[in-house]
Amino acid sequence: MAYIEQADLLTRMTETELVQTTNDAGGDTVDTDVLDGILSEVDAIVDAHVGVRYSAPVESPSQFLKNQCLSIVVFKLMNRRGMAPEHVERNYDDAMKILDKIAKGQIEFADTALKQPASLRTTKDTVTGREESTFDRKKLEDF
């Protein structure tokens, strides 16, 4: 599942730039094979980061997540030609930092429909609301 599509890219770059960054033959159309390859690569990058904490791929990605994808795709496209302006590279770096923070749990998705894998959910005591301790007197009694 692609997080973004060709039409989404036109919010960040012109059609001419899209053609220039994908068409290796110097033609006047977007090379969809090149574009699809980069979109798949970015989907895999996002899934690898998001999948640490949530089920991936994300079924209904937020605009926030799509924006990170756009920043990464635009950089990768422009970098193919060595023409990534400084602001595009900065946006890419920021997007990768955000994905790292998502993976580390420093940024959480507000969408409660996104489920965390069971291994990352904390077990809370229903009476006190505190996390269940790994070791306590009862568990260590026979040790």
JOLINNOR-V617716 format. One record per backbone hydrogen bond with DSSP energy under -0.5 kcal/mol. NH is the residue of the N-H (numbers start at 0). CO is the residue of the C=O. E is the energy in kcal/mol with one decimal. If there is no record, write none. Layout:
<<NH	CO	E> <NH	CO	E>>
//
This chain:
<<7	4	-0.7> <8	4	-1.3> <8	5	-0.5> <9	5	-0.8> <9	6	-0.7> <10	7	-1.7> <11	8	-2.1> <12	8	-1.9> <17	13	-2.1> <18	14	-2.4> <19	15	-2.8> <20	16	-2.1> <21	17	-0.8> <21	18	-0.8> <22	18	-2.9> <23	21	-1.0> <25	22	-1.0> <31	29	-1.2> <34	30	-2.3> <35	31	-3.0> <36	32	-2.0> <37	33	-2.0> <38	34	-2.7> <39	35	-2.5> <40	36	-2.0> <41	37	-2.5> <42	38	-2.4> <43	39	-2.2> <44	40	-1.9> <45	41	-2.8> <46	42	-3.0> <47	43	-2.2> <48	44	-1.7> <49	45	-3.4> <50	46	-2.6> <51	48	-1.1> <52	49	-1.5> <53	49	-2.8> <54	114	-1.6> <60	57	-0.5> <65	61	-2.3> <66	62	-2.6> <67	63	-1.4> <68	64	-2.1> <69	65	-2.8> <70	66	-2.2> <71	67	-1.9> <72	68	-2.9> <73	69	-2.8> <74	70	-1.7> <75	71	-2.5> <76	72	-2.8> <77	73	-2.7> <78	74	-2.9> <79	75	-0.9> <79	76	-0.7> <80	76	-0.5> <80	77	-1.0> <81	78	-0.8> <82	77	-2.5> <84	82	-0.7> <88	84	-2.1> <89	85	-2.5> <90	86	-2.2> <91	87	-2.1> <92	88	-2.6> <93	89	-2.6> <94	90	-2.4> <95	91	-2.5> <96	92	-2.1> <97	93	-2.3> <98	94	-2.3> <99	95	-2.2> <100	96	-2.2> <101	97	-2.2> <102	98	-2.4> <103	99	-1.9> <104	100	-0.6> <104	101	-1.0> <105	100	-2.4> <106	100	-1.3> <111	109	-0.5> <113	110	-1.3> <116	52	-0.5> <119	116	-2.1> <120	116	-0.6> <120	117	-0.9> <123	121	-0.6> <124	129	-3.7> <128	124	-2.4> <131	122	-3.1> <139	135	-1.9> <140	136	-0.6> <140	137	-0.7> <142	139	-1.4>>
//
